[in-house]
Amino acid sequence: MKIAVVGTGYVGLVTGTCFADSGNEVTCIDINEEKIAMLRRGEIPIYEPGLSELVIRNAEAERLHFTTDLPSAVKPAKLVYLAVGTPPADDGAADLSALWAVVASIAPHLADDAIVVTKSTVPVGTNAEINRRLQELTGRECDVASNPEFLKEGAAIDDFMKPDRVVVGVRRQEVADVLQELYSPFLRTEHPFLVMSPESAELTKYVANAMLSTKISFINEMANLCERVGGDINDVRRGIGHDARIGFAFLFPGVGYGGSCFPKDVRALANVAVRHDVEPRILEAVDEVNRKQKNVLQVKIENHFAGDLAGKTFAVWGLAFKPRTDDIREAPALVLVDRLLELGAKVQVHDPEAMENVQREYGDRLTYCKRPQEALDGADALAIMTEWSEFRNLDFADVKARLKQPIIFDGRNLYDPADMQAAGFTYYSIGRVPVGADLLAGKS
């Protein structure tokens, strides 16, 4: 099947590459000439495990192509996927300006039997508006389907190749049949192909992310309560997670969620609700709890040092919003870094993948360390913001020797408090009673 994918961002590149890997002829289109040139050289502009190898293999097999020439890619395509960005506007609504520009651009070149498929995350009603605009621009009825993505950064290839479900929103069964044929190589283990209206499909993406965000904000709020009353959030999490109605997924306390999806999708869904006279009280609370949670570790740091951070040095491990990605959009680590700099502290940072992206934003205001151990040298404390696997098993004697003071602020609960106490650390985590804090707090 000939497929055109408009947009070579995270979603578009993964989508196009995985479709090519299942035997389709795919052309990915972007207006950014530099990015297309990079992709043609086999250079990947994002970090996603396994993606580089797939791109190179399918490009060499001439199943995957990259171009800035939209007409040449769209004209022969049976399926035209729209995978452009829909960033948040000032009011939280999705900014669809790039999408509308693409719709106008593809209209003159669509084959009579082409199916336009929206992969971008868009508010309910977008499918109908694309249909209306294409009919106006082409003078005929065009098939427009919704096919939301459910890709986790760091595991996107597996998520695409082995989906737990595929959701499509269509107005004709014939369109669903084409999409089911396209996805059949990925659904051989009987995971469902769910057909619904475009409006339901558009909502499904937002509602899924809002639900997951709600679980994160809820467990974080309960973690903060545990600290006040002397409970341990890990015990509480185990106590509720074995209830099959609740489960363990997304019930790990921390310093809040970030990334390109959860924050903007919660706000966008709330915006849709408001515009349709539904008060989004839960969605607004989820967003507010998460915003405050990003400040939790900095409050612990300021309290420990009695508000005097000027001239002190802090090591920060983890800058990406989650492990296995270089994405720093709305990353909790950057909220902490900004506050430390504001209070006159020096910051030494390490992240396995996100350092280049951070350096583009912060320049020489930070010290960038190739190895996590280097960030510890001479630091007054260590703050852990992203749960990269390489941070989990440490030589604590070496950590202690490198730090000026044996103090760790753990925003991801990587270590056992009893082990930290035995190793002689003052240890702050999320939703658990601090260890050794009474010995040093306010005395540094």
C-alpha distance (Angstrom), angle and dihedral (degrees) to the residues before:
residue distance angle dihedral
M1 . . .
K2 3.81 . .
I3 3.79 111.6 .
A4 3.80 131.9 -178.0
V5 3.81 118.1 -160.4
V6 3.79 115.0 -164.4
G7 3.80 109.8 -153.4
T8 3.82 127.5 34.4
G9 3.77 98.6 -149.2
Y10 3.77 122.5 119.4
V11 3.81 96.7 -65.1
G12 3.79 97.6 37.4
L13 3.79 95.5 48.3
V14 3.80 94.6 47.1
T15 3.81 92.0 44.6
G16 3.79 95.1 48.5
T17 3.79 93.9 44.5
C18 3.80 95.0 49.1
F19 3.81 92.8 47.4
A20 3.81 88.9 50.7
D21 3.79 90.4 49.8
S22 3.81 89.6 59.0
G23 3.81 91.4 57.3
N24 3.80 104.3 -88.9
E25 3.80 124.3 130.1
V26 3.79 105.2 -118.1
T27 3.78 131.4 -175.5
C28 3.80 117.8 -168.2
I29 3.80 115.2 -155.1
D30 3.78 130.4 -158.8
I31 3.80 135.6 161.6
N32 3.81 90.3 -139.8
E33 3.80 103.7 95.9
E34 3.79 93.6 -170.6
K35 3.81 92.0 54.6
I36 3.81 92.1 48.3
A37 3.80 90.3 49.5
M38 3.82 89.7 51.4
L39 3.80 92.3 50.1
R40 3.78 92.0 48.7
R41 3.82 87.6 55.2
G42 3.80 89.6 51.6
E43 3.80 93.6 -107.2
I44 3.80 115.2 139.4
P45 3.84 117.1 -146.5
I46 3.83 93.3 -154.1
Y47 3.78 133.9 47.4
E48 3.79 112.7 -116.9
P49 3.81 120.2 147.5
G50 3.79 112.1 -110.2
L51 3.80 96.4 5.4
S52 3.81 97.9 103.4
E53 3.80 93.1 55.2
L54 3.82 92.0 48.7
V55 3.80 93.4 48.7
I56 3.80 93.2 49.9
R57 3.81 93.9 45.0
N58 3.80 95.3 49.8
A59 3.79 94.0 41.7
E60 3.82 89.6 53.0
A61 3.81 88.8 49.3
E62 3.83 87.7 53.0
R63 3.78 92.4 -123.4
L64 3.81 93.7 110.5
H65 3.81 122.8 55.2
F66 3.79 135.1 175.0
T67 3.78 126.1 -151.3
T68 3.79 146.6 154.6
D69 3.83 89.7 -148.2
L70 3.80 101.8 99.0
P71 3.83 98.7 179.3
S72 3.80 94.1 53.8
A73 3.80 91.0 52.2
V74 3.81 98.7 42.0
K75 3.82 100.5 45.1
P76 3.84 97.5 68.3
A77 3.82 95.7 34.9
K78 3.78 122.7 115.3
L79 3.82 89.5 -168.7
V80 3.80 124.6 34.7
Y81 3.80 111.3 -167.3
L82 3.80 119.2 -159.0
A83 3.80 110.0 -149.3
V84 3.79 104.3 158.3
G85 3.79 125.3 137.7
T86 3.80 121.8 -86.4
P87 3.82 101.6 -168.8
P88 3.80 122.1 -176.3
A89 3.79 119.3 -89.5
D90 3.80 121.4 -142.3
D91 3.82 92.0 -86.7
G92 3.82 93.2 50.1
A93 3.80 94.5 -104.1
A94 3.81 118.9 130.0
D95 3.80 113.2 -95.3
L96 3.81 104.1 -130.7
S97 3.79 98.1 177.7
A98 3.82 93.6 110.3
L99 3.79 90.6 48.4
W100 3.79 93.3 52.2
A101 3.80 90.6 48.7
V102 3.80 90.3 53.9
V103 3.81 92.6 47.2
A104 3.80 89.5 54.5
S105 3.81 91.0 46.6
I106 3.81 97.3 51.1
A107 3.82 97.0 42.7
P108 3.83 98.1 84.4
H109 3.81 92.3 48.9
L110 3.81 104.1 45.5
A111 3.79 116.6 121.0
D112 3.80 115.0 -124.7
D113 3.81 92.1 -107.7
A114 3.81 96.9 38.1
I115 3.78 119.6 130.1
V116 3.79 118.1 -146.2
V117 3.82 111.3 -148.2
T118 3.77 124.1 -166.1
K119 3.81 112.0 -142.9
S120 3.80 94.7 161.5
T121 3.79 117.0 98.1
V122 3.79 103.8 -104.1
P123 3.81 136.2 167.7
V124 3.77 121.3 -100.2
G125 3.80 111.8 -80.0
T126 3.81 95.1 36.8
N127 3.80 93.5 106.7
A128 3.79 91.0 54.3
E129 3.81 91.1 48.4
I130 3.83 92.2 49.5
N131 3.79 88.1 51.0
R132 3.80 91.4 50.2
R133 3.80 93.7 48.0
L134 3.79 94.2 47.1
Q135 3.79 91.2 49.3
E136 3.79 89.2 51.3
L137 3.81 92.6 47.2
T138 3.81 98.5 42.2
G139 3.79 101.5 30.9
R140 3.79 91.7 -129.5
E141 3.79 141.1 78.8
C142 3.81 112.9 -86.8
D143 3.80 128.0 -163.6
V144 3.80 111.2 -118.8
A145 3.81 121.1 -178.5
S146 3.79 133.1 -175.8
N147 3.80 117.8 -136.3
P148 3.83 109.8 169.9
E149 3.79 119.6 -159.0
F150 3.79 124.9 -126.2
L151 3.80 100.3 -169.8
K152 3.80 123.6 150.6
E153 3.77 114.2 -148.4
G154 3.78 107.3 -116.5
A155 3.81 92.3 28.5
A156 3.80 102.0 44.6
I157 3.81 97.6 122.9
D158 3.81 92.8 53.7
D159 3.80 90.9 43.4
F160 3.80 90.9 54.0
M161 3.79 97.4 40.4
K162 3.81 94.8 42.7
P163 3.81 105.8 27.8
D164 3.78 120.4 -179.8
R165 3.81 85.6 -142.0
V166 3.79 141.0 -10.9
V167 3.80 116.8 -138.2
V168 3.79 122.4 -159.7
G169 3.77 129.5 175.5
V170 3.81 114.7 -155.4
R171 3.79 141.6 158.4
R172 3.82 96.3 -150.1
Q173 3.81 129.0 47.0
E174 3.80 90.3 -138.5
V175 3.79 89.4 64.6
A176 3.80 90.9 50.3
D177 3.81 89.0 51.7
V178 3.82 92.1 55.3
L179 3.80 91.7 49.3
Q180 3.80 92.1 46.3
E181 3.81 89.6 54.2
L182 3.82 89.1 49.8
Y183 3.80 92.8 51.6
S184 3.81 97.7 38.7
P185 3.86 94.2 99.0
F186 3.81 88.7 58.3
L187 3.83 97.0 47.1
R188 3.79 101.7 55.7
T189 3.82 92.1 120.6
E190 3.80 92.1 64.7
H191 3.78 96.8 -103.3
P192 3.79 108.2 156.6
F193 3.79 129.9 -90.9
L194 3.79 101.3 -151.9
V195 3.81 118.4 -156.1
M196 3.79 119.2 -165.8
S197 3.78 141.8 138.7
P198 3.81 117.7 -61.9
E199 3.80 89.6 -114.4
S200 3.80 91.6 56.0
A201 3.81 91.7 46.2
E202 3.80 91.6 51.1
L203 3.79 90.7 50.7
T204 3.80 93.3 45.4
K205 3.80 92.8 66.3
Y206 3.80 93.8 50.1
V207 3.78 95.1 41.8
A208 3.82 92.2 50.1
N209 3.80 92.6 53.1
A210 3.80 92.2 42.7
M211 3.81 90.8 52.8
L212 3.80 93.0 50.3
S213 3.80 90.6 46.3
T214 3.79 89.1 51.3
K215 3.80 91.7 55.4
I216 3.81 90.6 51.2
S217 3.80 94.7 48.6
F218 3.80 91.3 44.9
I219 3.81 95.3 53.4
N220 3.81 90.4 44.5
E221 3.79 91.4 53.0
M222 3.82 89.9 48.9
A223 3.82 89.4 48.5
N224 3.79 90.0 56.3
L225 3.81 89.1 50.2
C226 3.82 90.7 50.0
E227 3.79 90.5 57.4
R228 3.80 91.2 53.2
V229 3.80 95.9 49.3
G230 3.79 100.4 35.5
G231 3.78 98.5 -105.2
D232 3.80 128.3 136.3
I233 3.80 114.2 -124.2
N234 3.81 91.9 -153.8
D235 3.80 90.0 59.8
V236 3.79 90.5 46.2
R237 3.80 91.1 47.7
R238 3.80 90.9 53.3
G239 3.77 90.5 45.7
I240 3.79 93.6 56.6
G241 3.81 100.1 30.1
H242 3.80 94.2 68.6
D243 3.78 87.9 62.9
A244 3.81 101.8 99.3
R245 3.79 89.9 -144.1
I246 3.82 90.3 61.5
G247 3.81 109.1 27.6
F248 3.80 128.6 -177.6
A249 3.80 102.8 -89.2
F250 3.82 114.4 118.6
L251 3.80 92.5 0.3
F252 3.80 96.4 116.7
P253 3.81 113.5 118.5
G254 3.76 119.2 -133.0
V255 3.78 146.2 125.5
G256 3.79 96.5 -53.1
Y257 3.77 137.0 -85.0
G258 3.79 127.6 -73.5
G259 3.78 137.7 162.9
S260 3.76 134.6 101.4
C261 3.81 99.1 -62.3
F262 3.79 119.2 37.2
P263 3.83 99.9 49.6
K264 3.80 96.4 43.9
D265 3.80 95.6 39.1
V266 3.80 94.1 52.1
R267 3.81 89.9 50.7
A268 3.79 93.5 43.4
L269 3.81 92.3 51.4
A270 3.80 89.7 48.3
N271 3.79 88.6 51.6
V272 3.80 91.2 51.7
A273 3.80 89.9 49.9
V274 3.80 92.7 51.4
R275 3.79 91.8 48.8
H276 3.80 88.7 54.8
D277 3.83 94.7 46.9
V278 3.81 95.7 -104.8
E279 3.80 115.0 131.9
P280 3.85 106.9 -131.7
R281 3.79 97.0 -153.6
I282 3.81 96.3 152.1
L283 3.81 93.6 45.7
E284 3.80 92.2 49.5
A285 3.80 90.6 48.5
V286 3.81 92.0 49.4
D287 3.80 90.8 52.8
E288 3.80 93.7 45.8
V289 3.82 93.8 47.7
N290 3.79 89.7 51.0
R291 3.78 93.1 48.2
K292 3.80 90.5 53.8
Q293 3.80 93.2 43.1
K294 3.78 90.6 62.4
N295 3.82 87.0 66.0
V296 3.82 96.2 50.6
L297 3.80 97.7 95.1
Q298 3.80 94.7 44.1
V299 3.82 89.1 54.0
K300 3.81 90.0 53.1
I301 3.80 89.9 49.3
E302 3.80 93.7 48.3
N303 3.79 92.3 46.8
H304 3.79 92.7 49.3
F305 3.80 92.7 50.7
A306 3.82 93.2 40.1
G307 3.79 90.7 -117.2
D308 3.81 93.6 -61.9
L309 3.80 106.4 120.6
A310 3.81 98.8 138.5
G311 3.79 110.8 124.8
K312 3.79 94.1 5.9
T313 3.79 121.9 123.2
F314 3.79 124.6 -134.0
A315 3.78 129.9 -168.1
V316 3.80 113.4 -144.1
W317 3.79 118.4 -164.5
G318 3.78 115.9 -164.5
L319 3.81 125.1 26.5
A320 3.81 103.6 175.3
F321 3.80 115.1 89.4
K322 3.83 88.9 -115.6
P323 3.81 137.3 0.4
R324 3.82 123.8 -82.7
T325 3.80 94.0 35.0
D326 3.81 138.9 80.2
D327 3.81 92.0 -144.9
I328 3.82 112.8 127.3
R329 3.80 98.3 173.4
E330 3.82 108.4 138.2
A331 3.81 89.1 -13.5
P332 3.84 113.2 173.8
A333 3.81 89.4 -138.3
L334 3.78 91.5 67.0
V335 3.80 91.5 53.7
L336 3.80 88.0 56.8
V337 3.80 93.3 44.3
D338 3.81 91.4 51.2
R339 3.81 91.6 51.7
L340 3.80 94.0 47.3
L341 3.79 91.1 51.1
E342 3.80 90.9 46.1
L343 3.81 89.8 55.8
G344 3.80 92.9 50.7
A345 3.79 99.7 -101.8
K346 3.78 126.4 142.1
V347 3.79 115.5 -124.3
Q348 3.82 127.9 -152.3
V349 3.80 111.9 -170.2
H350 3.77 140.3 -168.5
D351 3.79 133.1 -178.6
P352 3.81 126.3 160.6
E353 3.83 93.9 -131.7
A354 3.82 114.0 2.4
M355 3.82 102.3 63.5
E356 3.80 95.6 98.5
N357 3.80 92.1 51.9
V358 3.81 91.4 48.5
Q359 3.79 92.8 47.2
R360 3.80 89.8 55.2
E361 3.80 88.3 59.3
Y362 3.81 102.4 36.1
G363 3.78 103.8 30.3
D364 3.79 113.3 -174.9
R365 3.81 95.2 -14.5
L366 3.82 88.6 96.3
T367 3.79 134.8 47.5
Y368 3.81 109.9 -123.9
C369 3.80 116.8 -149.8
K370 3.80 124.1 -163.6
R371 3.79 92.6 -153.2
P372 3.81 125.8 40.9
Q373 3.80 91.1 -129.1
E374 3.81 90.9 60.0
A375 3.80 90.8 59.2
L376 3.81 89.4 58.9
D377 3.79 96.1 58.2
G378 3.79 109.3 114.7
A379 3.80 94.0 -10.7
D380 3.80 121.1 144.1
A381 3.81 91.1 -143.0
L382 3.79 144.1 -7.9
A383 3.82 123.3 -121.2
I384 3.82 118.6 -165.5
M385 3.80 114.5 -156.9
T386 3.82 106.4 162.0
E387 3.80 125.9 43.8
W388 3.79 99.6 -130.3
S389 3.82 110.1 169.0
E390 3.81 93.0 -122.7
F391 3.80 89.9 64.8
R392 3.81 94.3 58.4
N393 3.81 102.9 75.4
L394 3.79 111.2 42.6
D395 3.76 138.9 171.1
F396 3.79 92.4 -119.7
A397 3.80 92.6 -171.5
D398 3.81 88.4 59.7
V399 3.82 91.6 45.6
K400 3.79 90.3 51.2
A401 3.79 92.6 48.4
R402 3.80 93.2 51.5
L403 3.82 97.5 47.4
K404 3.80 120.7 77.9
Q405 3.79 87.2 -136.7
P406 3.83 127.2 16.7
I407 3.82 96.0 -115.0
I408 3.80 125.9 137.5
F409 3.79 127.4 -177.7
D410 3.79 104.6 -164.0
G411 3.80 113.8 -164.6
R412 3.82 93.2 179.5
N413 3.84 103.6 43.6
L414 3.79 93.5 -120.8
Y415 3.79 96.9 155.9
D416 3.77 139.3 52.6
P417 3.82 112.1 -109.7
A418 3.80 92.3 -139.8
D419 3.81 91.0 54.5
M420 3.79 90.5 48.7
Q421 3.78 91.6 50.5
A422 3.80 91.1 49.5
A423 3.81 89.5 50.9
G424 3.80 90.8 53.2
F425 3.79 100.1 -110.2
T426 3.75 131.2 142.4
Y427 3.78 98.2 -131.7
Y428 3.79 130.5 -168.6
S429 3.80 121.1 -176.2
I430 3.80 137.7 160.2
G431 3.80 120.1 -75.7
R432 3.80 95.4 -6.7
V433 3.79 132.4 98.3
P434 3.83 110.9 -94.3
V435 3.80 118.1 -108.9
G436 3.79 119.9 -132.3
A437 3.80 93.0 -9.2
D438 3.79 92.7 128.1
L439 3.80 89.8 60.5
L440 3.78 98.1 58.1
A441 3.78 110.6 13.5
G442 3.76 111.5 127.2
K443 3.83 93.2 -1.5
S444 3.79 100.4 91.8
